[in-house]
Amino acid sequence: MIDVYSWPTPNGHKVHIMLEECGLKLGRDWRIHAVDIGAGDQFKPEFLDISPNNKIPAIVDSNGPDGKPISLFESGAILLYLASKTGKLLPKSDRAKFEVLQWLMFQMGGVGPMLGQAHHFRIYAPEKIDYAIKRYTNEAKRLYGVMDKRLASSPFLGGKQYSIADIAVFPWLRSWQNQGIDWADHPHLKQWFDRIAARPAVQRGVAVLADARKPLQDDKAKETLFGNTQYQKR
């Protein structure tokens, strides 16, 4: 059994989708533990034991590579672990594998951080800072353009086959409106997005904990996520 500590955010959805795409079923092969990041659950000692950076998601697999339990944090590492464990969604040949991995790193180093900043300054920041809004909105548009160009000549981000690269990117694009994106500017990416969204395993993955998340309007939750609480020594 794999215990998944998560919340319905893009990084959480990555792992939920991956588990379902690998044929691992919620309630049979894995179970979910809600980590309400607005309430500060990510700072609890028991969660920090498995995720020292106080970020979701994290997993504990009771049957690790050597038959012993293993805990992992960082969504990209978890995707790679699950691909290795199940033999799915990551090509075997070096050439095809590294083609996928470069796009996984593109998500982890670019899409996630930059779109996250776009969300913050466009939606959540207490002050509307024009410079920051323009900077991260323009960077979001640039990244969408990179992906659109790639998908004009490739059916999937990592190449000919659906892979962990697609799973990593997709949840981040579900909030395209909050990022200042017009799909009309990215037709190839939009076609890809719709194909991924239609996959049954993806639909099951994004439904996990979906009812638990509410609009971030509570001042205490905002302080927990963005204020001094985030920076306390633990």
SVG drawing of the C-alpha trace seen along z (x, -y; Angstrom):
<svg xmlns="http://www.w3.org/2000/svg" viewBox="-17 -48 38 55">
<polyline fill="none" stroke="black" stroke-width="0.4" points="0.0,0.0 1.2,-3.5 0.2,-6.3 -0.1,-9.6 0.0,-12.8 -1.4,-15.5 -3.8,-18.3 -5.6,-19.2 -2.9,-21.5 -1.1,-21.0 1.8,-19.2 -0.6,-17.0 -2.6,-16.2 0.5,-15.1 1.0,-12.2 -2.8,-11.4 -2.9,-11.1 0.4,-9.1 -0.9,-6.5 -4.1,-6.1 -2.3,-6.0 0.0,-3.3 -3.1,-1.2 -2.9,-1.7 -6.3,-2.3 -7.3,-4.5 -8.5,-2.5 -6.9,0.7 -3.3,-0.1 -3.0,-3.6 -4.8,-5.7 -4.9,-9.5 -4.2,-11.6 -5.3,-15.2 -2.7,-17.8 -4.7,-21.0 -2.0,-23.5 -4.3,-26.5 -4.7,-25.1 -1.0,-24.5 -1.0,-20.7 2.2,-20.8 4.1,-22.1 3.1,-19.2 6.1,-17.2 4.7,-13.9 4.5,-15.4 7.9,-17.1 9.4,-13.6 8.6,-12.6 8.6,-16.0 11.3,-18.2 10.6,-21.1 7.0,-21.2 5.6,-20.8 3.0,-18.4 2.9,-15.8 4.9,-13.1 4.4,-9.3 5.3,-6.4 5.5,-3.1 5.3,-0.1 6.9,2.1 10.0,0.1 12.7,1.2 14.3,3.6 10.9,4.7 11.2,2.1 9.2,-1.1 10.5,-4.2 9.3,-7.8 9.7,-10.4 9.0,-14.0 9.1,-16.3 6.6,-15.5 9.1,-15.0 11.0,-12.4 7.7,-10.6 6.8,-10.4 10.2,-8.9 9.8,-6.4 6.4,-5.3 7.6,-5.0 10.5,-2.8 8.3,-0.7 5.6,0.0 7.7,-0.1 5.2,-2.5 5.2,-6.0 9.0,-6.4 10.7,-4.9 13.4,-2.2 15.9,-3.3 18.3,-6.0 17.5,-8.3 13.7,-8.2 14.1,-8.3 16.2,-11.5 13.9,-13.1 11.1,-12.7 13.3,-13.7 14.2,-17.1 10.6,-18.0 10.0,-16.8 12.8,-19.1 11.3,-21.9 8.1,-21.5 9.9,-21.3 12.3,-24.2 10.1,-26.4 6.4,-25.7 5.7,-25.1 7.8,-27.9 6.9,-30.5 3.2,-29.8 3.1,-29.6 4.5,-33.2 2.0,-34.3 -0.9,-32.9 0.5,-34.6 1.0,-38.1 -2.1,-38.1 -4.5,-36.5 -3.2,-36.3 -0.7,-39.1 -2.1,-41.7 -0.6,-44.5 -1.0,-44.6 2.5,-45.1 2.4,-45.9 6.0,-45.0 5.6,-41.5 2.3,-40.9 3.7,-41.8 6.9,-39.8 5.3,-36.5 2.3,-36.8 4.8,-37.4 6.9,-34.4 3.7,-32.2 2.9,-33.2 6.5,-32.5 6.4,-29.0 3.0,-28.2 4.6,-29.2 7.5,-26.9 5.1,-24.0 2.9,-25.0 5.9,-24.9 6.9,-21.5 3.5,-20.0 3.2,-21.3 5.7,-18.6 5.2,-16.0 2.0,-14.3 3.3,-14.5 5.8,-16.6 8.2,-13.8 7.9,-12.4 5.7,-9.8 4.3,-8.3 2.3,-9.7 4.7,-9.9 5.5,-11.4 6.3,-14.7 2.7,-15.2 1.5,-14.2 3.8,-16.7 2.7,-19.6 -1.0,-19.1 -2.2,-20.1 -0.4,-23.4 -2.3,-24.4 -5.8,-23.8 -5.6,-27.3 -4.8,-29.0 -7.2,-31.8 -5.5,-32.8 -2.2,-33.0 -3.5,-35.5 -3.5,-32.9 -5.6,-33.0 -5.9,-29.5 -6.3,-31.0 -2.6,-31.8 -1.6,-28.2 -3.7,-25.9 -1.4,-22.9 -1.1,-23.0 -4.9,-23.4 -5.4,-20.2 -3.0,-18.4 -4.6,-19.7 -8.0,-18.5 -6.7,-15.0 -5.0,-14.7 -8.1,-16.1 -10.3,-13.4 -8.2,-10.5 -10.2,-8.5 -7.2,-8.2 -6.6,-11.9 -10.2,-12.6 -10.0,-10.3 -6.7,-11.9 -7.9,-15.5 -11.1,-14.4 -9.0,-13.3 -9.7,-15.7 -11.3,-18.1 -14.2,-18.7 -11.8,-19.6 -10.3,-22.6 -12.1,-25.9 -11.3,-29.4 -8.4,-31.0 -10.3,-33.9 -9.5,-33.4 -6.9,-35.8 -5.5,-33.2 -5.0,-30.7 -3.3,-33.3 -1.0,-34.1 -0.2,-30.4 0.7,-30.0 2.4,-33.4 3.2,-35.1 5.7,-34.7 4.3,-31.3 6.0,-29.9 9.5,-31.1 9.5,-29.9 12.3,-27.6 11.2,-24.1"/>
</svg>
